[in-house]
Every structure is written in structure tokens, then in C-alpha cells.
Amino acid sequence: MSTYQQISMIGGQAIDANSTEQSHSLGLCVKAVDVASTDYGVGEFIYAKGLAATVVGSVVRYSEDDYVTKLAVANDAGSIAVAMSACVASEFGWYQIKGKGVALVKTGFADNAACYLTSTAGSVDDAVVAGDRVHRMIGGSAIGTPAAGQAEVEINYPSTDNIAD
């Protein structure tokens, strides 16, 4: 798994940590570099409030109104991010919004594939579904890398709009 070290801010809550105490302003964005052997490079992360059932790699939709997340599901519209920890209800944590990372994906997900929301909350797939495309998010590996049910993804401030492509 990747290990990101903050480069735009010193101290504070680690990128892969969740906490019941709010350590930063909600909506704060920081840059961090992966210092693990995965070497995903530099990414950007947003600080938000978690929800039940979040695991590392969950694809979430967050509200820029209050920075509360929800597991992304088909027909959602809004800003998308990937959970860096198992940040559940009443906890705070970081969510990746730019760079190479790891997301939960469905069976058969292929490298370089476009990403679409599914009826399985928190996961994406490469099966085309009108209105569920996650713009500015593509597969960076096939399913199984780095682990079962996951794939590397390349993201650049992803969002979805529930409008047929």
C-alpha cells in the first residue's frame, strides 16, 4: 500500500489516518508524496468528514457545502474522491482528489478504462452506464493491483453529473 508524506503542510493528521477529533479545517487541501515502494508520486488530498461503511479505497461523493462524504453510487452528482482510511461516521480524514491512487472496483475492471459509478456504493466499474461516468478518473491498472477488488486509478479532481454522455 502507498504511504503519503505531506509536502505542503508540516504536521497534522497523517494522510492514511482517521480521527474522532477534527485536526484541520474541513475542505483543506494538501499535497503529499508517496514515499512507499509503490511510488505513486505526488497527490492532492482534501480533508472531510467520514461516514459509515467507508474503507480504504472507497469512492465517495463529498459536498463542498459542508465537506461531508457519502459512498458514491449510480446516479450521484457532485465532486468525487477516494478514501485514504476507514474514516467512518463522526470521524475526519483525507480523501484523494488528484494523482495516482487505489480505488475499489468491480469484477473485470481493465487498465486505462473510463470509470463509472455502480449500484455497489463506494465502487467504480468500466461498464458504460449513461449518466454515471466519473469525469477525470481512469483506470491505472486492471483489477487485482494492488489487491483483490482494487485497481490503481489516475484522478484529476473527479466529478460526476448524472447527465448522459
Backbone as JSON, one array per atom type, in Angstrom:
{
  "sequence": "MSTYQQISMIGGQAIDANSTEQSHSLGLCVKAVDVASTDYGVGEFIYAKGLAATVVGSVVRYSEDDYVTKLAVANDAGSIAVAMSACVASEFGWYQIKGKGVALVKTGFADNAACYLTSTAGSVDDAVVAGDRVHRMIGGSAIGTPAAGQAEVEINYPSTDNIAD",
  "N": [[0.84, -1.17, 0.0], [0.39, 2.32, -0.49], [2.27, 5.03, 1.0], [1.79, 8.11, 1.97], [3.45, 11.22, 2.4], [3.08, 14.38, 3.73], [3.71, 17.37, 1.88], [3.03, 19.98, 1.52], [2.3, 20.99, 3.9], [3.34, 20.99, 7.22], [3.2, 18.63, 9.79], [0.21, 17.73, 11.67], [-2.71, 15.69, 10.93], [-2.04, 12.46, 9.73], [-2.01, 11.34, 6.29], [-3.08, 8.78, 5.85], [-4.62, 8.36, 8.08], [-7.46, 8.26, 10.31], [-9.65, 10.1, 12.46], [-11.42, 10.82, 15.5], [-11.29, 13.33, 16.39], [-11.34, 16.57, 15.06], [-8.76, 17.73, 13.13], [-8.03, 19.62, 11.29], [-9.17, 22.33, 9.17], [-12.27, 21.73, 7.61], [-12.36, 20.81, 4.2], [-9.81, 21.63, 3.64], [-7.04, 21.46, 1.48], [-4.2, 19.5, 0.7], [-0.9, 18.73, -0.5], [0.86, 15.7, -1.06], [3.52, 13.3, -1.08], [4.11, 10.01, -2.25], [5.95, 7.89, -0.38], [6.43, 5.24, -0.2], [7.21, 1.93, -1.5], [5.48, 1.69, -3.6], [5.47, 4.09, -4.96], [3.75, 6.2, -6.07], [3.98, 8.84, -6.61], [3.29, 12.4, -6.5], [0.36, 13.48, -4.87], [-2.92, 14.97, -4.37], [-4.98, 15.93, -1.65], [-8.07, 16.09, 0.17], [-9.56, 17.3, 3.14], [-12.09, 15.87, 5.02], [-15.33, 14.93, 6.41], [-16.16, 11.68, 7.52], [-18.18, 8.68, 6.86], [-20.42, 5.97, 7.72], [-19.37, 2.64, 6.91], [-17.21, 3.19, 5.23], [-14.18, 2.26, 3.68], [-10.64, 1.84, 3.12], [-9.92, 3.1, -0.05], [-12.53, 3.4, -0.84], [-14.83, 4.92, -3.04], [-16.03, 8.09, -2.92], [-18.61, 10.61, -2.73], [-18.43, 14.01, -2.13], [-19.67, 16.83, -0.38], [-19.28, 20.17, -1.17], [-20.32, 22.04, 0.36], [-20.48, 21.37, 3.08], [-18.48, 19.53, 3.44], [-18.97, 16.82, 3.97], [-18.92, 13.35, 3.47], [-20.23, 10.73, 1.31], [-20.78, 7.36, 0.37], [-20.17, 6.9, -2.99], [-22.57, 6.33, -5.54], [-24.5, 4.9, -8.24], [-26.11, 7.32, -10.31], [-25.46, 9.53, -8.74], [-24.42, 12.96, -8.29], [-21.84, 15.32, -8.37], [-18.79, 16.27, -6.6], [-16.06, 13.99, -6.53], [-14.05, 11.68, -4.67], [-11.37, 9.63, -3.28], [-11.21, 7.48, -0.54], [-8.73, 7.55, 1.96], [-8.46, 6.24, 4.29], [-10.18, 4.15, 6.69], [-12.44, 5.89, 7.31], [-14.99, 6.5, 9.21], [-18.44, 7.24, 10.26], [-18.72, 10.23, 12.17], [-16.01, 10.68, 12.2], [-12.92, 12.09, 10.97], [-10.97, 12.61, 8.02], [-8.61, 12.13, 5.28], [-9.05, 12.45, 1.75], [-8.35, 11.39, -1.5], [-7.93, 13.53, -4.3], [-6.46, 14.12, -6.51], [-3.95, 12.73, -8.62], [-2.18, 9.55, -8.63], [-3.77, 6.74, -7.36], [-5.53, 4.32, -5.32], [-8.51, 2.54, -5.82], [-11.7, 1.04, -5.0], [-12.97, -1.45, -7.12], [-15.12, -3.07, -9.57], [-15.66, -6.49, -10.72], [-13.7, -7.56, -13.44], [-12.63, -5.11, -14.2], [-10.67, -3.02, -16.25], [-7.32, -2.0, -17.24], [-6.59, 1.41, -18.03], [-9.23, 2.08, -18.43], [-12.31, 3.94, -18.67], [-14.06, 5.28, -15.86], [-17.01, 4.39, -14.09], [-19.81, 5.05, -11.99], [-21.5, 2.71, -9.86], [-24.17, 0.44, -8.83], [-23.25, -0.62, -6.56], [-22.36, 0.76, -3.74], [-19.64, 2.95, -3.3], [-17.84, 1.82, -5.07], [-16.29, 1.65, -8.35], [-16.69, 0.94, -11.89], [-15.86, -0.32, -15.18], [-17.89, -0.64, -16.94], [-20.01, 0.8, -19.24], [-22.37, 3.19, -18.36], [-24.94, 5.28, -18.93], [-24.82, 8.57, -17.79], [-23.45, 8.0, -15.46], [-20.72, 8.3, -15.6], [-17.53, 8.93, -14.27], [-15.96, 11.74, -14.49], [-12.66, 12.68, -15.43], [-11.3, 10.56, -14.21], [-9.57, 7.63, -14.55], [-8.75, 4.17, -15.17], [-5.74, 2.92, -13.78], [-4.61, 0.53, -13.67], [-5.39, -2.96, -14.08], [-8.07, -4.77, -12.42], [-7.19, -6.14, -9.24], [-4.71, -5.13, -8.73], [-3.51, -3.0, -6.43], [-4.47, -5.1, -4.87], [-6.95, -7.7, -4.33], [-10.12, -6.83, -5.64], [-9.48, -4.19, -5.95], [-8.07, -1.45, -7.83], [-5.51, 0.46, -9.4], [-5.95, 3.94, -9.92], [-6.12, 6.9, -11.91], [-6.5, 10.17, -11.11], [-7.95, 13.46, -11.41], [-9.19, 15.8, -9.89], [-11.89, 14.58, -9.83], [-15.34, 14.25, -10.91], [-18.9, 13.79, -11.11], [-21.96, 13.95, -13.0], [-24.5, 12.96, -13.47], [-25.63, 13.12, -15.97], [-26.39, 12.0, -19.17], [-23.76, 10.93, -21.27]],
  "CA": [[0.0, 0.0, 0.0], [1.15, 3.55, -0.55], [2.47, 5.8, 2.21], [1.96, 9.51, 1.55], [4.0, 12.15, 3.36], [2.69, 15.72, 3.33], [4.78, 18.27, 1.46], [2.57, 21.36, 1.5], [1.98, 21.36, 5.27], [4.1, 20.19, 8.18], [2.42, 18.23, 10.96], [-1.21, 17.46, 11.48], [-3.18, 14.32, 10.78], [-1.42, 11.72, 8.62], [-2.89, 11.12, 5.14], [-3.77, 7.49, 5.96], [-5.23, 8.24, 9.41], [-8.78, 8.81, 10.59], [-9.67, 10.54, 13.84], [-12.67, 11.37, 16.01], [-11.03, 14.75, 16.63], [-11.07, 17.33, 13.85], [-7.42, 18.29, 13.22], [-7.85, 20.66, 10.27], [-10.41, 22.91, 8.64], [-12.89, 20.9, 6.57], [-12.12, 21.34, 2.87], [-8.4, 21.94, 3.45], [-6.35, 20.61, 0.51], [-2.75, 19.42, 0.86], [-0.16, 17.85, -1.4], [1.7, 14.72, -0.38], [4.26, 12.42, -1.99], [4.15, 8.62, -1.83], [7.33, 7.51, -0.06], [6.49, 3.78, -0.14], [7.73, 1.29, -2.71], [4.5, 1.86, -4.68], [5.98, 5.26, -5.69], [2.68, 6.81, -6.87], [4.3, 10.24, -6.89], [2.61, 13.43, -5.73], [-1.09, 13.51, -4.95], [-3.57, 16.04, -3.62], [-5.95, 15.33, -0.75], [-8.98, 17.03, 0.8], [-9.94, 16.88, 4.49], [-13.55, 15.84, 5.07], [-15.94, 14.1, 7.44], [-16.47, 10.36, 7.02], [-19.5, 8.09, 7.03], [-20.4, 4.53, 7.98], [-19.03, 1.67, 5.87], [-16.06, 3.6, 4.41], [-12.93, 1.51, 3.82], [-9.59, 2.4, 2.26], [-10.22, 2.92, -1.46], [-13.93, 3.71, -1.16], [-15.09, 6.09, -3.89], [-17.04, 8.87, -2.21], [-19.02, 11.93, -3.2], [-18.41, 14.93, -0.99], [-20.36, 18.09, -0.55], [-18.41, 21.33, -0.94], [-21.09, 22.89, 1.25], [-20.12, 21.04, 4.46], [-17.4, 18.54, 3.37], [-19.4, 15.52, 4.47], [-18.84, 12.38, 2.39], [-21.14, 9.59, 1.23], [-20.3, 6.4, -0.62], [-20.7, 7.23, -4.32], [-23.43, 5.29, -6.1], [-25.11, 5.27, -9.51], [-26.98, 8.49, -10.37], [-24.98, 10.65, -7.94], [-23.85, 14.11, -8.98], [-21.01, 16.13, -7.49], [-17.35, 16.04, -6.52], [-15.7, 12.61, -6.19], [-12.72, 11.48, -4.08], [-11.09, 8.26, -2.86], [-10.87, 7.43, 0.88], [-7.37, 7.11, 2.28], [-8.54, 5.46, 5.53], [-11.53, 3.68, 7.01], [-12.97, 7.06, 8.0], [-16.42, 6.23, 9.36], [-19.27, 8.3, 10.82], [-18.17, 11.01, 13.29], [-14.55, 10.75, 12.09], [-12.38, 13.0, 9.97], [-9.83, 12.04, 7.33], [-8.18, 12.64, 3.98], [-9.59, 11.81, 0.56], [-7.52, 11.79, -2.64], [-8.64, 14.2, -5.38], [-5.58, 14.25, -7.67], [-2.78, 11.87, -8.61], [-2.41, 8.11, -8.8], [-4.17, 6.14, -6.1], [-6.16, 3.0, -5.36], [-9.96, 2.58, -5.57], [-12.46, -0.2, -5.08], [-13.53, -1.63, -8.46], [-15.92, -4.26, -9.78], [-15.08, -7.59, -11.48], [-13.38, -7.36, -14.85], [-12.14, -3.75, -14.46], [-9.48, -3.07, -17.11], [-6.36, -0.88, -17.27], [-6.89, 2.53, -18.93], [-10.67, 2.16, -18.64], [-13.08, 5.02, -18.08], [-14.7, 4.83, -14.62], [-18.44, 4.67, -13.96], [-20.42, 4.68, -10.72], [-22.29, 1.48, -9.93], [-25.16, 0.29, -7.77], [-22.5, -1.01, -5.37], [-21.87, 2.01, -3.16], [-18.22, 3.05, -2.99], [-17.02, 1.17, -6.1], [-16.47, 2.04, -9.75], [-16.54, -0.13, -12.86], [-15.63, 0.2, -16.53], [-19.09, -0.87, -17.75], [-20.6, 2.08, -19.6], [-23.73, 3.45, -17.9], [-25.24, 6.68, -19.23], [-25.0, 9.45, -16.65], [-22.66, 7.6, -14.3], [-19.28, 8.46, -15.86], [-16.75, 9.77, -13.36], [-15.08, 12.51, -15.35], [-11.29, 12.88, -14.95], [-10.85, 9.38, -13.46], [-9.38, 6.47, -15.43], [-8.02, 3.06, -14.58], [-4.29, 2.92, -13.89], [-4.24, -0.89, -13.69], [-6.55, -3.86, -14.08], [-8.46, -5.22, -11.09], [-6.22, -7.04, -8.61], [-3.49, -4.4, -8.43], [-2.54, -3.8, -5.68], [-5.07, -6.21, -4.12], [-8.25, -8.16, -4.84], [-11.2, -5.85, -5.54], [-8.94, -2.85, -6.09], [-7.24, -1.12, -9.0], [-4.93, 1.81, -9.4], [-6.69, 4.9, -10.72], [-5.49, 8.21, -12.12], [-7.59, 11.13, -10.91], [-7.63, 14.88, -11.5], [-10.4, 16.48, -9.4], [-13.01, 13.9, -10.47], [-16.73, 14.59, -10.58], [-19.93, 13.16, -11.93], [-23.05, 14.92, -13.13], [-25.74, 12.25, -13.72], [-26.14, 13.52, -17.29], [-25.92, 11.05, -20.18], [-22.62, 11.42, -22.06]],
  "C": [[0.9, 1.24, 0.0], [1.25, 4.22, 0.82], [2.77, 7.23, 1.8], [2.46, 10.36, 2.7], [3.7, 13.56, 2.87], [3.89, 16.56, 2.94], [4.34, 19.72, 1.45], [2.2, 21.86, 2.9], [2.77, 20.44, 6.19], [3.2, 19.88, 9.37], [0.97, 17.96, 10.62], [-1.48, 15.98, 11.3], [-2.55, 13.67, 9.56], [-2.45, 11.43, 7.53], [-3.68, 9.82, 5.28], [-4.43, 7.28, 7.32], [-6.64, 8.81, 9.44], [-8.82, 9.13, 12.08], [-11.05, 11.04, 14.23], [-12.52, 12.85, 16.32], [-10.7, 15.43, 15.31], [-9.74, 18.05, 14.01], [-7.18, 19.46, 12.29], [-9.2, 21.25, 9.89], [-10.96, 21.98, 7.58], [-12.7, 21.59, 5.22], [-10.67, 21.72, 2.61], [-7.79, 20.96, 2.45], [-4.86, 20.66, 0.76], [-2.18, 18.53, -0.23], [0.7, 16.92, -0.56], [2.37, 13.84, -1.44], [4.28, 11.01, -1.4], [5.61, 8.22, -1.61], [7.49, 5.99, 0.09], [7.05, 3.23, -1.44], [6.75, 1.39, -3.87], [4.84, 3.07, -5.54], [4.93, 5.87, -6.62], [2.92, 8.28, -7.16], [3.52, 11.19, -5.99], [1.1, 13.34, -5.95], [-1.63, 14.7, -4.18], [-4.76, 15.43, -2.88], [-6.8, 16.42, -0.09], [-9.43, 16.44, 2.14], [-11.46, 16.97, 4.62], [-14.02, 14.91, 6.19], [-16.4, 12.78, 6.83], [-17.91, 9.93, 7.23], [-19.36, 6.6, 7.24], [-20.03, 3.75, 6.73], [-17.88, 2.11, 4.96], [-14.86, 2.71, 4.73], [-11.89, 2.21, 2.94], [-9.92, 2.08, 0.81], [-11.67, 3.17, -1.83], [-14.0, 4.97, -2.02], [-16.25, 6.82, -3.24], [-17.41, 10.12, -3.0], [-18.99, 12.82, -1.97], [-19.08, 16.23, -1.37], [-19.39, 19.23, -0.27], [-19.11, 22.36, -0.07], [-20.64, 22.65, 2.7], [-19.01, 19.99, 4.55], [-17.72, 17.25, 4.11], [-19.41, 14.58, 3.28], [-20.01, 11.41, 2.44], [-20.56, 8.64, 0.21], [-20.97, 6.73, -1.95], [-21.46, 6.04, -4.88], [-24.02, 5.81, -7.4], [-26.09, 6.43, -9.33], [-26.59, 9.63, -9.44], [-24.51, 11.78, -8.85], [-23.04, 14.9, -7.97], [-19.55, 15.74, -7.55], [-17.07, 14.64, -5.97], [-14.28, 12.58, -5.62], [-12.58, 10.01, -3.68], [-10.59, 8.28, -1.42], [-9.47, 6.87, 1.1], [-7.32, 6.3, 3.58], [-9.97, 4.97, 5.69], [-12.18, 4.75, 7.9], [-14.49, 6.96, 8.07], [-17.15, 7.4, 9.99], [-18.62, 8.92, 12.06], [-16.64, 11.02, 13.32], [-14.17, 11.68, 10.94], [-11.16, 12.37, 9.32], [-9.59, 12.67, 5.99], [-8.74, 11.78, 2.86], [-8.8, 12.31, -0.64], [-8.39, 12.38, -3.76], [-7.76, 14.4, -6.62], [-4.39, 13.31, -7.5], [-3.15, 10.41, -8.86], [-2.7, 7.52, -7.43], [-4.81, 4.79, -6.33], [-7.63, 3.13, -4.99], [-10.54, 1.18, -5.61], [-13.1, -0.29, -6.46], [-14.29, -2.95, -8.54], [-15.19, -5.27, -10.68], [-14.86, -7.22, -12.94], [-12.86, -5.99, -15.19], [-10.81, -3.83, -15.2], [-8.61, -1.83, -16.97], [-6.79, 0.14, -18.32], [-8.38, 2.71, -19.21], [-11.25, 3.44, -18.05], [-13.79, 4.45, -16.85], [-16.14, 5.29, -14.56], [-18.9, 4.27, -12.57], [-21.27, 3.44, -10.93], [-23.35, 1.47, -8.83], [-24.51, -0.21, -6.48], [-21.83, 0.23, -4.81], [-20.38, 1.92, -2.84], [-17.3, 2.43, -4.01], [-17.29, 1.77, -7.47], [-16.24, 0.82, -10.64], [-16.24, 0.5, -14.21], [-16.8, -0.09, -17.46], [-19.78, 0.46, -17.98], [-22.06, 2.15, -19.14], [-23.98, 4.94, -18.09], [-25.51, 7.46, -17.95], [-24.13, 9.14, -15.46], [-21.14, 7.71, -14.51], [-18.66, 9.37, -14.81], [-15.72, 10.47, -14.23], [-13.73, 12.74, -14.66], [-10.83, 11.81, -13.96], [-10.76, 8.22, -14.43], [-8.61, 5.39, -14.68], [-6.53, 3.19, -14.82], [-3.73, 1.51, -13.85], [-5.53, -1.68, -13.84], [-6.88, -4.21, -12.63], [-7.42, -6.19, -10.55], [-4.9, -6.37, -8.3], [-3.88, -3.14, -7.66], [-3.12, -4.98, -4.93], [-6.4, -6.59, -4.74], [-9.31, -7.08, -4.62], [-10.77, -4.41, -5.67], [-8.23, -2.7, -7.43], [-6.63, 0.25, -8.77], [-5.77, 2.68, -10.31], [-5.88, 6.18, -10.83], [-6.61, 9.23, -12.06], [-7.08, 12.57, -10.96], [-8.9, 15.66, -11.18], [-11.65, 15.87, -10.05], [-14.38, 14.4, -10.01], [-17.66, 13.8, -11.49], [-21.14, 14.07, -11.95], [-24.42, 14.28, -13.39], [-26.43, 12.73, -14.99], [-25.56, 12.55, -18.32], [-24.83, 11.68, -21.03], [-22.99, 11.6, -23.52]]
}
